[in-house]
């Protein structure tokens, strides 16, 4: 399991760094206080999304309301660079 976790971590970092290179992005403001980071790590990427939550209010097993996460511009940019669909956080129309 540990090997698989390290492999996934390496693939996330590799994919983001290659996407940054393809889009001529030298740095992303991923460090605390939006400091620039030339080589984002998986830990930094996961921390960026640690407070992004989507909640569903149910009543009698029926959806009453969905509270979508309000993603920052940086979070949307990272999802786009990683080719991760936003539907897990927001409806497709956003």
C-alpha positions as CSV (number, residue, x, y, z in Angstrom):
1,X,0.0,0.0,0.0
2,X,2.8,2.4,0.9
3,X,4.4,1.8,-2.6
4,X,1.0,2.6,-4.3
5,X,0.6,5.8,-2.2
6,X,4.1,6.9,-3.2
7,X,3.4,6.1,-6.8
8,X,0.2,8.1,-6.9
9,X,2.0,11.0,-5.2
10,X,4.7,11.0,-7.8
11,X,2.2,10.8,-10.6
12,X,0.2,13.8,-9.3
13,X,3.4,15.9,-9.0
14,X,4.6,14.8,-12.4
15,X,1.3,15.6,-14.1
16,X,1.0,19.0,-12.5
17,X,4.6,19.9,-13.3
18,X,4.3,18.8,-16.9
19,X,1.0,20.7,-17.3
20,X,2.7,23.8,-15.9
21,X,5.5,23.4,-18.4
22,X,3.0,23.0,-21.3
23,X,1.2,26.1,-20.3
24,X,4.4,28.1,-19.7
25,X,3.6,28.5,-16.0
26,X,6.9,28.8,-14.0
27,X,5.3,29.1,-10.5
28,X,2.0,28.7,-8.7
29,X,1.2,30.6,-5.5
30,X,0.7,27.4,-3.5
31,X,2.9,28.1,-0.5
32,X,1.3,29.7,2.6
33,X,0.5,33.4,2.1
34,X,0.3,32.8,-1.6
35,X,4.0,32.6,-2.0
36,X,5.2,31.3,-5.4
37,X,6.2,27.6,-5.8
38,X,8.1,26.4,-8.9
39,X,7.7,22.7,-8.1
40,X,4.5,21.9,-6.2
41,X,4.4,18.8,-4.1
42,X,1.4,16.5,-3.6
43,X,1.3,17.7,0.1
44,X,0.9,21.3,-1.0
45,X,-1.7,20.4,-3.6
46,X,-3.8,18.4,-1.1
47,X,-3.5,21.2,1.5
48,X,-4.8,23.6,-1.1
49,X,-8.0,21.6,-1.3
50,X,-8.2,20.6,2.4
51,X,-11.1,23.1,3.1
52,X,-13.0,22.6,-0.1
53,X,-16.2,20.8,0.9
54,X,-19.6,20.1,-0.7
55,X,-22.6,19.4,1.5
56,X,-26.0,17.9,0.6
57,X,-29.0,18.6,2.8
58,X,-31.4,15.7,2.9
59,X,-34.9,15.3,4.2
60,X,-36.6,11.9,4.1
61,X,-33.9,10.7,1.8
62,X,-34.6,13.5,-0.8
63,X,-32.1,16.2,-1.6
64,X,-33.4,19.6,-0.3
65,X,-30.3,21.7,-1.2
66,X,-26.7,21.3,-2.2
67,X,-24.1,23.6,-0.9
68,X,-21.3,23.6,-3.4
69,X,-17.7,24.4,-2.6
70,X,-16.6,27.9,-3.6
71,X,-13.3,27.2,-5.3
72,X,-10.6,29.8,-5.6
73,X,-9.1,30.8,-8.9
74,X,-6.0,28.8,-7.9
75,X,-8.0,25.7,-7.0
76,X,-9.7,25.9,-10.4
77,X,-6.4,26.4,-12.2
78,X,-4.9,23.3,-10.5
79,X,-7.9,21.2,-11.3
80,X,-7.7,22.3,-14.9
81,X,-4.0,21.6,-15.1
82,X,-4.5,18.1,-13.7
83,X,-7.5,17.5,-15.9
84,X,-9.7,16.8,-12.9
85,X,-13.4,17.5,-13.4
86,X,-14.9,20.1,-11.1
87,X,-18.2,18.1,-10.7
88,X,-16.9,16.8,-7.3
89,X,-16.8,20.3,-6.0
90,X,-19.2,22.3,-8.2
91,X,-22.0,21.7,-10.8
92,X,-20.8,21.3,-14.4
93,X,-22.1,24.8,-15.4
94,X,-19.4,26.6,-13.3
